[in-house]
Amino acid sequence: MSSISYIAGGSLVSIEFDVLISETHTLASTVTDHPVEKGAPVTDHVRAKPREIAFQAFVTNFPIRVPGSNLDGTKGGVDTLTVEYPVKGKLPVGIPGVGAILAATGALDTTEKAKATTLQFDGPVDRIRSVFSELETLWQGSTPITIESSLGTYEDMQIVSLQAPREAKDGSSIVFAFSAKAVRYVETKTVKAPKTTAGKTNKGPKPAKDATPQRKKSMLRKVEKGELF
């Protein structure tokens, strides 16, 4: 892995490291502790854990090439410089005594010139602080990242731990140690609610009307007409 990337403000942002020291890929599963019925599919009792990747990446404030990230506006480029260096004079063979005196005083020393290619920046470079601050922001915000590793490209990862040990001997360099886990997503589905009749209230079954008063009226009419006698 030489970089990680993520989306910020609708744009793709990358963090490049100077050297990848190590990477560890972990694939693990959880097996049920309960007895498994004979004949049952084994896959029903084993669940794969999210993929985890751990890295150690080296970052320096004096890179040997122009980094692709975390220069914070500083521009750099390769420039050719003329360098002068001293050359120790040789003792004359014919007069060793006089030559030794001349060599001791430095009278025989000369300087020579050579051209050297160096990396120059137009301002101060503090990539250590810049990279750490950006990694910390990704960790705090639980931001999904894409990791470019030697075994493949992994999307939807999230930084779960970050270490940045410093010692006096490290000077202007640091080794970041961090790990990331894959993020699992689920899809939700919207279901329409069943239709209801607005404004109507179900009051339950209506009670049956008492037919006794109507029956009495019918008998009285028959008595009056003499139909019962």
N, CA, C and O of each residue as an XYZ file, in Angstrom:
916
protein
N       0.839     -1.190      0.000
C       0.000      0.000      0.000
C       0.874      1.240      0.000
O       1.797      1.348      0.808
N       0.596      2.173     -0.892
C       1.311      3.434     -0.893
C       0.392      4.594     -0.572
O       0.866      5.706     -0.340
N      -0.923      4.363     -0.552
C      -1.844      5.470     -0.299
C      -3.192      4.963      0.164
O      -3.542      3.799     -0.028
N      -3.943      5.868      0.780
C      -5.354      5.633      1.061
C      -6.119      6.826      0.503
O      -5.561      7.916      0.378
N      -7.374      6.631      0.171
C      -8.161      7.711     -0.417
C      -9.562      7.698      0.173
O     -10.018      6.695      0.722
N     -10.234      8.841      0.047
C     -11.595      8.975      0.560
C     -12.262     10.153     -0.154
O     -11.602     10.941     -0.832
N     -13.569     10.254      0.010
C     -14.342     11.325     -0.616
C     -14.585     12.428      0.409
O     -15.058     12.162      1.514
N     -14.261     13.672      0.039
C     -14.494     14.831      0.906
C     -14.983     15.981      0.038
O     -14.304     16.395     -0.901
N     -16.164     16.490      0.360
C     -16.715     17.601     -0.405
C     -16.974     17.260     -1.854
O     -16.909     18.130     -2.722
N     -17.269     15.992     -2.121
C     -17.544     15.569     -3.486
C     -16.300     15.299     -4.317
O     -16.415     14.974     -5.499
N     -15.114     15.426     -3.729
C     -13.862     15.197     -4.455
C     -13.075     14.051     -3.821
O     -13.223     13.763     -2.633
N     -12.233     13.400     -4.635
C     -11.390     12.311     -4.153
C     -10.111     12.877     -3.559
O      -9.389     13.625     -4.219
N      -9.830     12.516     -2.304
C      -8.638     12.984     -1.592
C      -7.759     11.778     -1.268
O      -8.268     10.725     -0.884
N      -6.447     11.926     -1.419
C      -5.519     10.822     -1.167
C      -4.453     11.227     -0.150
O      -4.081     12.396     -0.039
N      -3.976     10.230      0.584
C      -2.835     10.391      1.484
C      -1.759      9.412      1.026
O      -1.970      8.199      1.038
N      -0.599      9.945      0.618
C       0.497      9.097      0.169
C       1.540      8.961      1.274
O       1.835      9.913      1.996
N       2.093      7.749      1.386
C       3.155      7.480      2.352
C       4.464      7.295      1.596
O       4.473      6.877      0.438
N       5.572      7.613      2.269
C       6.872      7.520      1.605
C       7.317      6.067      1.422
O       7.825      5.695      0.364
N       7.123      5.255      2.459
C       7.531      3.843      2.399
C       6.523      3.007      3.174
O       6.106      3.382      4.270
N       6.135      1.877      2.605
C       5.315      0.914      3.332
C       6.241     -0.103      3.992
O       6.978     -0.814      3.308
N       6.202     -0.170      5.317
C       7.086     -1.078      6.046
C       6.470     -2.470      6.149
O       7.150     -3.471      5.919
N       5.179     -2.535      6.495
C       4.529     -3.846      6.628
C       3.030     -3.695      6.468
O       2.478     -2.614      6.674
N       2.378     -4.782      6.101
C       0.919     -4.833      6.054
C       0.480     -6.235      6.458
O       1.080     -7.226      6.042
N      -0.561     -6.311      7.264
C      -1.069     -7.591      7.759
C      -2.555     -7.688      7.447
O      -3.346     -6.844      7.871
N      -2.927     -8.724      6.703
C      -4.324     -8.953      6.338
C      -4.886    -10.053      7.246
O      -4.313    -11.138      7.342
N      -6.003     -9.766      7.907
C      -6.608    -10.718      8.825
C      -8.005    -11.077      8.347
O      -8.856    -10.207      8.166
N      -8.231    -12.382      8.143
C      -9.549    -12.914      7.794
C      -9.934    -13.895      8.896
O      -9.213    -14.865      9.131
N     -11.044    -13.665      9.568
C     -11.453    -14.514     10.688
C     -12.944    -14.774     10.627
O     -13.695    -14.040      9.984
N     -13.364    -15.837     11.309
C     -14.781    -16.197     11.375
C     -15.158    -16.530     12.805
O     -14.308    -16.891     13.619
N     -16.454    -16.402     13.104
C     -16.996    -16.763     14.409
C     -17.824    -18.025     14.251
O     -18.723    -18.085     13.413
N     -17.518    -19.040     15.065
C     -18.239    -20.308     15.023
C     -19.128    -20.393     16.256
O     -18.696    -20.041     17.354
N     -20.368    -20.856     16.088
C     -21.300    -20.945     17.205
C     -20.772    -21.871     18.295
O     -20.120    -22.875     18.007
N     -21.059    -21.524     19.553
C     -20.658    -22.353     20.683
C     -21.700    -23.420     21.003
O     -21.436    -24.322     21.797
N     -22.872    -23.328     20.398
C     -23.938    -24.279     20.662
C     -23.762    -25.525     19.783
O     -23.171    -25.455     18.705
N     -24.281    -26.658     20.254
C     -24.173    -27.877     19.451
C     -24.855    -27.697     18.097
O     -25.891    -27.043     17.989
N     -24.253    -28.290     17.071
C     -24.784    -28.216     15.711
C     -25.482    -29.532     15.378
O     -24.894    -30.604     15.528
N     -26.704    -29.455     14.937
C     -27.461    -30.658     14.596
C     -26.840    -31.345     13.392
O     -26.447    -30.693     12.424
N     -26.755    -32.675     13.463
C     -26.171    -33.429     12.364
C     -26.998    -33.245     11.107
O     -28.226    -33.316     11.131
N     -26.299    -33.009     10.011
C     -27.002    -32.828      8.752
C     -27.336    -31.387      8.457
O     -27.715    -31.070      7.330
N     -27.209    -30.492      9.438
C     -27.490    -29.075      9.203
C     -26.342    -28.453      8.430
O     -25.191    -28.841      8.633
N     -26.620    -27.491      7.541
C     -25.548    -26.837      6.783
C     -24.566    -26.132      7.717
O     -24.976    -25.371      8.593
N     -23.280    -26.384      7.530
C     -22.268    -25.801      8.395
C     -22.245    -24.283      8.250
O     -21.968    -23.570      9.215
N     -22.536    -23.783      7.044
C     -22.491    -22.335      6.809
C     -23.494    -21.586      7.665
O     -23.333    -20.388      7.896
N     -24.532    -22.272      8.142
C     -25.516    -21.610      9.000
C     -24.981    -21.333     10.396
O     -25.591    -20.579     11.153
N     -23.843    -21.937     10.747
C     -23.306    -21.831     12.099
C     -21.933    -21.161     12.127
O     -21.288    -21.126     13.175
N     -21.476    -20.630     10.990
C     -20.189    -19.932     10.898
C     -20.428    -18.568     10.263
O     -21.017    -18.474      9.186
N     -19.974    -17.523     10.924
C     -20.159    -16.163     10.388
C     -18.795    -15.514     10.196
O     -17.981    -15.471     11.118
N     -18.552    -15.006      8.979
C     -17.287    -14.332      8.675
C     -17.258    -12.946      9.304
O     -18.215    -12.181      9.182
N     -16.159    -12.626      9.975
C     -15.974    -11.298     10.546
C     -15.514    -10.328      9.455
O     -15.010    -10.762      8.419
N     -15.681     -9.029      9.676
C     -15.201     -8.059      8.683
C     -13.690     -8.174      8.487
O     -12.946     -8.418      9.437
N     -13.255     -7.996      7.249
C     -11.828     -8.026      6.933
C     -11.108     -6.916      7.702
O     -11.627     -5.810      7.849
N      -9.909     -7.229      8.187
C      -9.108     -6.247      8.912
C      -7.712     -6.177      8.315
O      -7.110     -7.206      8.008
N      -7.197     -4.962      8.150
C      -5.868     -4.754      7.585
C      -5.096     -3.818      8.509
O      -5.605     -2.767      8.900
N      -3.868     -4.201      8.858
C      -3.003     -3.377      9.701
C      -1.761     -2.978      8.910
O      -1.226     -3.780      8.145
N      -1.296     -1.728      9.095
C      -0.170     -1.208      8.330
C       0.832     -0.506      9.220
O       0.504     -0.010     10.297
N       2.066     -0.478      8.737
C       3.108      0.392      9.268
C       3.661      1.165      8.081
O       4.204      0.579      7.145
N       3.519      2.485      8.127
C       3.919      3.318      6.997
C       4.867      4.409      7.463
O       4.667      5.011      8.518
N       5.907      4.660      6.665
C       6.959      5.621      7.001
C       6.678      6.954      6.309
O       6.359      6.992      5.120
N       6.802      8.061      7.076
C       6.617      9.411      6.541
C       7.781     10.274      7.019
O       8.176     10.198      8.182
N       8.335     11.101      6.115
C       9.454     11.960      6.466
C       9.219     13.372      5.941
O       8.484     13.584      4.977
N       9.859     14.323      6.599
C       9.809     15.706      6.134
C      10.882     16.010      5.090
O      10.936     17.118      4.557
N      11.730     15.031      4.801
C      12.775     15.194      3.786
C      12.684     14.042      2.785
O      13.566     13.183      2.750
N      11.627     14.018      1.973
C      11.456     12.918      1.012
C      12.469     13.006     -0.122
O      13.072     14.053     -0.360
N      12.643     11.885     -0.817
C      13.583     11.854     -1.952
C      12.868     12.135     -3.273
O      13.504     12.198     -4.325
N      11.546     12.302     -3.218
C      10.764     12.684     -4.395
C       9.648     13.608     -3.935
O       9.355     13.691     -2.742
N       9.031     14.299     -4.875
C       7.948     15.209     -4.512
C       6.717     14.389     -4.158
O       6.194     13.685     -5.023
N       6.233     14.451     -2.920
C       5.054     13.678     -2.521
C       3.803     14.180     -3.234
O       3.713     15.342     -3.629
N       2.854     13.282     -3.386
C       1.602     13.637     -4.041
C       0.550     14.174     -3.092
O      -0.562     14.487     -3.517
N       0.883     14.288     -1.807
C      -0.110     14.777     -0.838
C       0.589     15.394      0.362
O       1.788     15.213      0.571
N      -0.203     16.134      1.152
C       0.193     16.662      2.468
C       1.406     17.594      2.399
O       2.277     17.552      3.268
N       1.456     18.425      1.373
C       2.460     19.481      1.309
C       1.875     20.816      1.757
O       2.603     21.794      1.932
N       0.546     20.852      1.941
C      -0.152     22.033      2.461
C       0.201     23.303      1.685
O       0.492     24.344      2.274
N       0.170     23.199      0.375
C       0.402     24.371     -0.465
C       1.842     24.589     -0.870
O       2.107     25.373     -1.782
N       2.783     23.919     -0.221
C       4.188     24.068     -0.579
C       4.476     23.318     -1.873
O       3.993     22.203     -2.071
N       5.260     23.929     -2.749
C       5.606     23.305     -4.027
C       7.068     22.882     -4.014
O       7.922     23.548     -3.429
N       7.335     21.766     -4.671
C       8.693     21.257     -4.716
C       9.071     20.792     -6.106
O       8.211     20.541     -6.952
N      10.369     20.680     -6.329
C      10.847     20.204     -7.621
C      12.313     19.846     -7.535
O      12.996     20.182     -6.568
N      12.782     19.167     -8.548
C      14.179     18.750     -8.602
C      15.008     19.871     -9.212
O      14.638     20.436    -10.241
N      16.133     20.190     -8.573
C      17.006     21.263     -9.041
C      18.452     20.758     -9.032
O      18.824     19.902     -8.229
N      19.257     21.312     -9.946
C      20.667     20.935    -10.041
C      21.514     22.022     -9.410
O      21.425     23.191     -9.782
N      22.337     21.625     -8.450
C      23.200     22.563     -7.739
C      24.667     22.240     -8.003
O      25.030     21.088     -8.241
N      25.512     23.286     -7.955
C      26.960     23.100     -8.062
C      27.541     23.078     -6.652
O      27.380     24.024     -5.881
N      28.213     21.987     -6.335
C      28.740     21.797     -4.978
C      30.261     21.812     -5.029
O      30.867     21.140     -5.864
N      30.878     22.582     -4.131
C      32.337     22.603     -3.998
C      32.746     21.746     -2.809
O      32.112     21.784     -1.754
N      33.819     20.968     -2.990
C      34.300     20.126     -1.895
C      35.828     20.147     -1.874
O      36.470     20.208     -2.922
N      36.403     20.096     -0.676
C      37.872     20.177     -0.571
C      38.547     18.862     -0.958
O      37.997     17.777     -0.770
N      39.752     18.997     -1.504
C      40.569     17.844     -1.877
C      41.924     17.992     -1.194
O      42.594     19.015     -1.330
N      42.315     16.954     -0.460
C      43.579     16.994      0.276
C      44.744     16.888     -0.700
O      44.767     15.999     -1.552
N      45.716     17.800     -0.574
C      46.862     17.793     -1.472
C      47.813     16.641     -1.200
O      47.944     16.190     -0.062
N      48.486     16.159     -2.260
C      49.447     15.063     -2.128
C      50.847     15.610     -1.846
O      51.196     16.705     -2.287
N      51.635     14.843     -1.114
C      52.995     15.248     -0.790
C      53.890     15.123     -2.019
O      53.803     14.134     -2.748
N      54.747     16.113     -2.257
C      55.709     15.981     -3.366
C      56.676     14.843     -3.088
O      57.152     14.689     -1.963
N      56.965     14.054     -4.096
C      57.818     12.879     -3.921
C      59.281     13.287     -3.714
O      59.986     12.689     -2.901
N      59.726     14.294     -4.445
C      61.144     14.658     -4.402
C      61.572     15.312     -3.115
O      62.715     15.123     -2.698
N      60.734     16.055     -2.476
C      61.110     16.782     -1.262
C      60.128     16.444     -0.143
O      59.273     17.265      0.190
N      60.237     15.237      0.450
C      59.269     14.805      1.461
C      59.239     15.716      2.684
O      58.175     15.915      3.272
N      60.383     16.274      3.080
C      60.389     17.107      4.272
C      59.595     18.386      4.064
O      58.749     18.761      4.877
N      59.894     19.041      2.951
C      59.184     20.286      2.646
C      57.707     20.002      2.377
O      56.831     20.778      2.759
N      57.446     18.868      1.708
C      56.063     18.503      1.404
C      55.242     18.283      2.659
O      54.068     18.651      2.711
N      55.849     17.687      3.664
C      55.130     17.445      4.908
C      54.761     18.755      5.585
O      53.686     18.888      6.171
N      55.683     19.735      5.493
C      55.384     21.043      6.103
C      54.244     21.721      5.354
O      53.323     22.273      5.957
N      54.327     21.666      4.026
C      53.271     22.287      3.222
C      51.913     21.610      3.460
O      50.889     22.289      3.544
N      51.902     20.273      3.569
C      50.654     19.544      3.802
C      50.058     19.892      5.153
O      48.840     19.984      5.303
N      50.936     20.085      6.145
C      50.457     20.405      7.484
C      49.793     21.774      7.525
O      48.844     21.981      8.281
N      50.278     22.697      6.728
C      49.696     24.034      6.712
C      48.485     24.123      5.795
O      47.770     25.124      5.809
N      48.248     23.079      4.995
C      47.107     23.087      4.069
C      47.390     23.793      2.779
O      46.473     24.069      2.005
N      48.634     24.089      2.535
C      48.988     24.821      1.314
C      48.773     23.979      0.059
O      48.603     24.521     -1.032
N      48.781     22.664      0.211
C      48.615     21.792     -0.948
C      47.142     21.458     -1.238
O      46.829     20.863     -2.269
N      46.256     21.841     -0.334
C      44.832     21.504     -0.498
C      44.197     22.357     -1.592
O      44.550     23.521     -1.778
N      43.273     21.765     -2.293
C      42.538     22.458     -3.344
C      41.041     22.157     -3.187
O      40.642     21.367     -2.332
N      40.239     22.789     -4.015
C      38.798     22.523     -4.031
C      38.377     22.145     -5.444
O      38.915     22.644     -6.433
N      37.427     21.274     -5.504
C      36.871     20.867     -6.788
C      35.363     21.068     -6.772
O      34.750     21.165     -5.709
N      34.768     21.131     -7.968
C      33.333     21.367     -8.098
C      32.659     20.160     -8.722
O      33.233     19.464     -9.560
N      31.431     19.931     -8.293
C      30.627     18.837     -8.860
C      29.172     19.270     -8.854
O      28.756     20.091     -8.037
N      28.415     18.713     -9.767
C      26.992     19.021     -9.849
C      26.178     17.918     -9.155
O      26.463     16.729     -9.298
N      25.172     18.343     -8.409
C      24.328     17.399     -7.670
C      22.861     17.744     -7.895
O      22.491     18.915     -7.984
N      22.034     16.710     -7.986
C      20.591     16.893     -8.157
C      19.928     16.767     -6.789
O      20.090     15.754     -6.108
N      19.192     17.781     -6.392
C      18.554     17.782     -5.083
C      17.078     18.154     -5.218
O      16.654     18.735     -6.218
N      16.315     17.808     -4.197
C      14.891     18.141     -4.147
C      14.731     19.424     -3.338
O      15.137     19.495     -2.178
N      14.139     20.430     -3.960
C      13.988     21.725     -3.322
C      12.504     22.065     -3.148
O      11.686     21.741     -4.009
N      12.157     22.723     -2.021
C      10.793     23.181     -1.759
C      10.812     24.686     -1.559
O      11.802     25.249     -1.091
N       9.698     25.340     -1.922
C       9.628     26.795     -1.797
C       9.117     27.249     -0.437
O       8.831     28.431     -0.244
N       8.999     26.320      0.508
C       8.543     26.671      1.841
C       8.786     25.530      2.808
O       9.256     24.467      2.403
N       8.469     25.735      4.094
C       8.670     24.661      5.081
C       7.737     23.480      4.822
O       6.603     23.655      4.377
N       8.230     22.283      5.105
C       7.462     21.046      4.908
C       7.339     20.319      6.240
O       8.344     20.000      6.874
N       6.110     20.058      6.660
C       5.862     19.296      7.890
C       4.818     18.229      7.575
O       3.678     18.308      8.034
N       5.214     17.243      6.797
C       4.299     16.185      6.382
C       3.902     15.295      7.552
O       2.807     14.733      7.551
N       4.768     15.159      8.544
C       4.462     14.318      9.703
C       3.204     14.826     10.398
O       2.268     14.063     10.638
N       3.186     16.103     10.717
C       2.031     16.691     11.394
C       0.791     16.659     10.496
O      -0.315     16.396     10.968
N       0.980     16.927      9.204
C      -0.147     16.982      8.274
C      -0.803     15.613      8.112
O      -2.029     15.502      8.145
N       0.018     14.562      7.936
C      -0.525     13.215      7.745
C      -1.215     12.734      9.015
O      -2.297     12.149      8.954
N      -0.592     12.979     10.168
C      -1.208     12.549     11.428
C      -2.550     13.242     11.641
O      -3.522     12.596     12.033
N      -2.616     14.544     11.389
C      -3.856     15.290     11.570
C      -4.960     14.756     10.660
O      -6.116     14.661     11.073
N      -4.603     14.407      9.420
C      -5.614     13.904      8.487
C      -6.090     12.504      8.887
O      -7.285     12.215      8.818
N      -5.172     11.643      9.301
C      -5.556     10.306      9.748
C      -6.439     10.386     10.998
O      -7.393      9.621     11.143
N      -6.114     11.314     11.893
C      -6.919     11.487     13.103
C      -8.333     11.948     12.759
O      -9.300     11.500     13.374
N      -8.455     12.841     11.777
C      -9.770     13.315     11.345
C     -10.590     12.176     10.749
O     -11.791     12.077     11.001
N      -9.948     11.320      9.961
C     -10.652     10.168      9.375
C     -11.116      9.212     10.467
O     -12.215      8.663     10.391
N     -10.284      9.016     11.477
C     -10.651      8.115     12.586
C     -11.810      8.693     13.394
O     -12.763      7.980     13.709
N     -11.735      9.971     13.727
C     -12.787     10.590     14.524
C     -14.116     10.624     13.771
O     -15.170     10.420     14.373
N     -14.076     10.877     12.474
C     -15.298     10.992     11.695
C     -15.825      9.680     11.163
O     -16.841      9.663     10.467
N     -15.147      8.558     11.478
C     -15.560      7.234     10.966
C     -15.786      7.292      9.454
O     -16.782      6.783      8.939
N     -14.848      7.918      8.765
C     -14.965      8.131      7.326
C     -14.577      6.869      6.561
O     -13.500      6.325      6.808
N     -15.409      6.385      5.648
C     -15.029      5.229      4.817
C     -13.850      5.593      3.921
O     -13.830      6.668      3.321
N     -12.870      4.696      3.834
C     -11.686      4.940      3.016
C     -11.462      3.766      2.068
O     -11.981      2.669      2.273
N     -10.681      4.025      1.035
C     -10.250      2.982      0.101
C      -8.758      2.777      0.283
O      -7.996      3.743      0.273
N      -8.329      1.530      0.449
C      -6.928      1.215      0.720
C      -6.325      0.492     -0.481
O      -6.858     -0.509     -0.960
N      -5.192      1.031     -0.955
C      -4.423      0.384     -2.014
C      -3.332     -0.457     -1.343
O      -2.395      0.087     -0.759
N      -3.458     -1.775     -1.430
C      -2.479     -2.663     -0.809
C      -1.835     -3.544     -1.867
O      -2.257     -3.559     -3.024
N      -0.813     -4.275     -1.457
C      -0.114     -5.153     -2.393
C      -0.966     -6.352     -2.801
O      -0.690     -6.997     -3.812
N      -2.016     -6.653     -2.006
C      -2.883     -7.795     -2.307
C      -4.202     -7.386     -2.950
O      -5.051     -8.231     -3.231
N      -4.368     -6.097     -3.179
C      -5.603     -5.665     -3.828
C      -6.084     -4.333     -3.289
O      -5.490     -3.754     -2.379
N      -7.176     -3.861     -3.876
C      -7.802     -2.604     -3.465
C      -9.056     -2.917     -2.659
O      -9.901     -3.698     -3.096
N      -9.176     -2.309     -1.484
C     -10.300     -2.588     -0.593
C     -11.055     -1.299     -0.309
O     -10.489     -0.330      0.198
N     -12.332     -1.304     -0.640
C     -13.174     -0.137     -0.432
C     -13.990     -0.296      0.856
O     -14.051     -1.374      1.448
N     -14.607      0.798      1.264
C     -15.478      0.820      2.442
C     -14.764      0.283      3.687
O     -15.310     -0.542      4.420
N     -13.543      0.759      3.912
C     -12.807      0.440      5.124
C     -12.890      1.632      6.079
O     -13.171      2.759      5.671
N     -12.639      1.354      7.357
C     -12.701      2.420      8.354
C     -11.565      2.244      9.349
O     -11.329      1.140      9.840
N     -10.857      3.340      9.647
C      -9.748      3.284     10.599
C     -10.296      3.070     12.008
O     -11.136      3.838     12.478
N      -9.813      2.020     12.680
C     -10.287      1.699     14.031
C      -9.202      1.918     15.082
O      -9.506      1.976     16.274
N      -7.941      2.039     14.661
C      -6.877      2.333     15.627
C      -5.754      3.067     14.906
O      -5.525      2.867     13.713
N      -5.056      3.922     15.653
C      -3.978      4.730     15.080
C      -2.912      4.943     16.135
O      -3.211      5.375     17.248
N      -1.655      4.639     15.787
C      -0.530      4.831     16.695
C       0.558      5.624     15.972
O       0.825      5.407     14.790
N       1.177      6.542     16.705
C       2.241      7.360     16.133
C       3.360      7.517     17.152
O       3.518      8.603     17.710
N       4.151      6.463     17.418
C       5.238      6.546     18.402
C       6.380      7.424     17.893
O       6.757      7.348     16.724
N       6.926      8.260     18.783
C       8.044      9.135     18.422
C       9.181      8.951     19.412
O       8.961      8.837     20.618
N      10.406      8.923     18.884
C      11.603      8.883     19.705
C      12.551      9.975     19.225
O      12.424     10.475     18.108
N      13.488     10.335     20.068
C      14.422     11.403     19.719
C      15.235     11.053     18.469
O      15.552     11.924     17.660
N      15.565      9.770     18.324
C      16.381      9.361     17.180
C      15.622      9.421     15.861
O      16.231      9.381     14.792
N      14.278      9.518     15.930
C      13.491      9.551     14.697
C      13.687     10.841     13.918
O      13.549     10.856     12.695
N      14.009     11.930     14.620
C      14.254     13.190     13.940
C      13.038     13.668     13.173
O      11.966     13.852     13.749
N      13.203     13.870     11.877
C      12.131     14.388     11.028
C      11.417     13.272     10.276
O      11.030     13.446      9.121
N      11.244     12.141     10.924
C      10.529     11.022     10.313
C       9.714     10.304     11.379
O       9.953     10.473     12.574
N       8.747      9.500     10.938
C       7.877      8.782     11.863
C       7.308      7.556     11.160
O       7.182      7.526      9.936
N       6.967      6.547     11.957
C       6.304      5.349     11.438
C       4.897      5.311     12.026
O       4.724      5.139     13.233
N       3.902      5.474     11.168
C       2.508      5.388     11.602
C       2.068      3.928     11.576
O       2.343      3.200     10.622
N       1.380      3.512     12.641
C       0.797      2.171     12.694
C      -0.707      2.335     12.867
O      -1.163      2.929     13.844
N      -1.467      1.816     11.931
C      -2.924      1.919     12.044
C      -3.570      0.698     11.422
O      -2.977      0.019     10.584
N      -4.794      0.429     11.845
C      -5.546     -0.712     11.319
C      -6.922     -0.233     10.889
O      -7.444      0.755     11.404
N      -7.494     -0.947      9.943
C      -8.806     -0.595      9.404
C      -9.638     -1.855      9.235
O      -9.110     -2.935      8.968
N     -10.953     -1.701      9.394
C     -11.895     -2.812      9.216
C     -12.896     -2.475      8.130
O     -13.211     -1.312      7.880
N     -13.389     -3.538      7.489
C     -14.405     -3.350      6.462
C     -15.729     -2.966      7.105
O     -16.082     -3.474      8.169
N     -16.455     -2.072      6.459
C     -17.755     -1.629      6.938
C     -18.834     -2.422      6.212
O     -18.815     -2.530      4.986
N     -19.779     -2.980      6.978
C     -20.892     -3.721      6.381
C     -22.108     -2.809      6.271
O     -22.440     -2.075      7.202
N     -22.760     -2.870      5.126
C     -23.951     -2.053      4.896
C     -25.164     -2.963      4.718
O     -25.051     -4.092      4.239
N     -26.323     -2.448      5.113
C     -27.587     -3.141      4.892
C     -28.510     -2.206      4.136
O     -28.401     -0.986      4.254
N     -29.416     -2.777      3.363
C     -30.368     -1.983      2.604
C     -31.730     -2.007      3.295
O     -32.179     -3.046      3.780
N     -32.368     -0.856      3.328
C     -33.712     -0.766      3.900
C     -34.727     -0.643      2.771
O     -34.443     -0.051      1.729
N     -35.913     -1.207      2.986
C     -36.964     -1.191      1.979
C     -38.195     -0.510      2.546
O     -38.621     -0.799      3.664
N     -38.762      0.399      1.763
C     -39.965      1.121      2.181
C     -41.197      0.391      1.669
O     -41.314      0.128      0.472
N     -42.124      0.061      2.582
C     -43.349     -0.657      2.237
C     -44.539      0.259      2.485
O     -44.625      0.899      3.533
N     -45.465      0.324      1.518
C     -46.638      1.165      1.672
C     -47.570      0.600      2.740
O     -47.769     -0.611      2.835
N     -48.131      1.495      3.537
C     -49.070      1.081      4.579
C     -50.400      0.707      3.936
O     -50.752      1.270      2.899
N     -51.159     -0.239      4.528
C     -52.463     -0.620      3.967
C     -53.429      0.549      3.970
O     -53.393      1.399      4.860
N     -54.289      0.584      2.968
C     -55.253      1.683      2.856
C     -56.284      1.610      3.985
O     -56.708      0.528      4.391
N     -56.668      2.765      4.472
C     -57.693      2.863      5.517
C     -58.770      3.833      5.059
O     -58.499      4.751      4.285
N     -59.988      3.628      5.537
C     -61.102      4.529      5.200
C     -61.128      5.661      6.203
O     -61.458      5.471      7.374
N     -60.775      6.838      5.728
C     -60.681      7.993      6.629
C     -62.068      8.458      7.043
O     -62.991      8.469      6.229
N     -62.213      8.835      8.287
C     -63.458      9.403      8.785
C     -64.478      8.389      9.253
O     -65.488      8.765      9.847
N     -64.241      7.109      9.001
C     -65.185      6.086      9.414
C     -64.639      5.327     10.601
O     -63.454      4.997     10.660
N     -65.529      5.055     11.555
C     -65.138      4.327     12.757
C     -65.923      3.040     12.840
O     -67.150      3.034     12.734
N     -65.209      1.954     13.030
C     -65.866      0.661     13.153
C     -66.446      0.534     14.561
O     -65.700      0.415     15.533
N     -67.759      0.560     14.670
C     -68.425      0.482     15.976
C     -68.844     -0.928     16.328
O     -69.516     -1.139     17.338
N     -68.463     -1.894     15.519
C     -68.819     -3.273     15.815
C     -70.193     -3.627     15.257
O     -70.869     -2.766     14.694
N     -70.614     -4.881     15.405
C     -71.930     -5.308     14.883
C     -73.069     -4.619     15.619
O     -73.043     -4.462     16.840
N     -74.058     -4.217     14.854
C     -75.223     -3.563     15.443
C     -76.127     -4.598     16.112
O     -76.292     -5.694     15.576
N     -76.718     -4.281     17.271
C     -77.604     -5.246     17.943
C     -78.911     -5.427     17.150
O     -79.404     -4.488     16.525
N     -79.454     -6.637     17.190
C     -80.709     -6.930     16.469
C     -81.885     -6.208     17.120
O     -81.979     -6.143     18.346
N     -82.769     -5.673     16.309
C     -83.935     -4.960     16.825
C     -84.916     -5.927     17.465
O     -85.118     -7.039     16.979
N     -85.526     -5.488     18.568
C     -86.530     -6.308     19.258
C     -87.828     -6.318     18.436
O     -88.439     -5.273     18.214
N     -88.230     -7.485     17.998
C     -89.431     -7.596     17.136
C     -90.722     -7.710     17.938
O     -91.795     -7.802     17.340
N     -90.660     -7.707     19.282
C     -91.872     -7.897     20.110
C     -92.907     -6.802     19.934
O     -94.085     -7.123     19.776
N     -92.528     -5.490     19.951
C     -93.558     -4.454     19.773
C     -94.269     -4.573     18.426
O     -95.482     -4.378     18.353
N     -93.543     -4.885     17.373
C     -94.168     -5.027     16.055
C     -95.134     -6.195     16.022
O     -96.182     -6.130     15.379
N     -94.777     -7.261     16.719
C     -95.654     -8.448     16.755
C     -96.965     -8.131     17.484
O     -98.031     -8.604     17.091
N     -96.874     -7.317     18.560
C     -98.087     -6.947     19.307
C     -99.028     -6.119     18.443
O    -100.243     -6.305     18.495
N     -98.470     -5.194     17.639
C     -99.311     -4.378     16.761
C    -100.037     -5.239     15.735
O    -101.201     -4.995     15.416
N     -99.338     -6.249     15.221
C     -99.957     -7.134     14.218
C    -101.122     -7.916     14.833
O    -102.136     -8.108     14.163
N    -101.012     -8.360     16.053
C    -102.076     -9.125     16.714
C    -103.276     -8.242     16.997
O    -104.416     -8.695     16.896
N    -103.032     -6.972     17.356
C    -104.152     -6.068     17.613
C    -104.964     -5.819     16.354
O    -106.192     -5.750     16.395
N    -104.241     -5.679     15.200
C    -104.967     -5.468     13.949
C    -105.845     -6.671     13.620
O    -106.965     -6.518     13.133
N    -105.329     -7.867     13.888
C    -106.103     -9.073     13.589
C    -107.331     -9.177     14.492
O    -108.390     -9.630     14.057
N    -107.181     -8.748     15.780
C    -108.328     -8.783     16.703
C    -109.408     -7.821     16.223
O    -110.600     -8.128     16.216
N    -108.928     -6.622     15.815
C    -109.902     -5.640     15.330
C    -110.651     -6.135     14.088
O    -111.840     -5.858     13.927
N    -109.975     -6.846     13.236
C    -110.628     -7.328     12.005
C    -111.366     -8.631     12.240
O    -112.032     -9.139     11.338
N    -111.252     -9.190     13.472
C    -111.929    -10.431     13.762
C    -111.325    -11.647     13.128
O    -111.979    -12.677     12.964
N    -110.042    -11.516     12.764
C    -109.384    -12.646     12.106
C    -108.955    -13.723     13.094
O    -108.664    -14.848     12.686
N    -108.909    -13.408     14.368
C    -108.474    -14.415     15.324
C    -109.650    -15.219     15.856
O    -109.432    -16.175     16.601
N    -110.847    -14.887     15.519
C    -112.037    -15.619     16.055
C    -112.816    -16.217     14.911
O    -113.839    -16.865     15.134
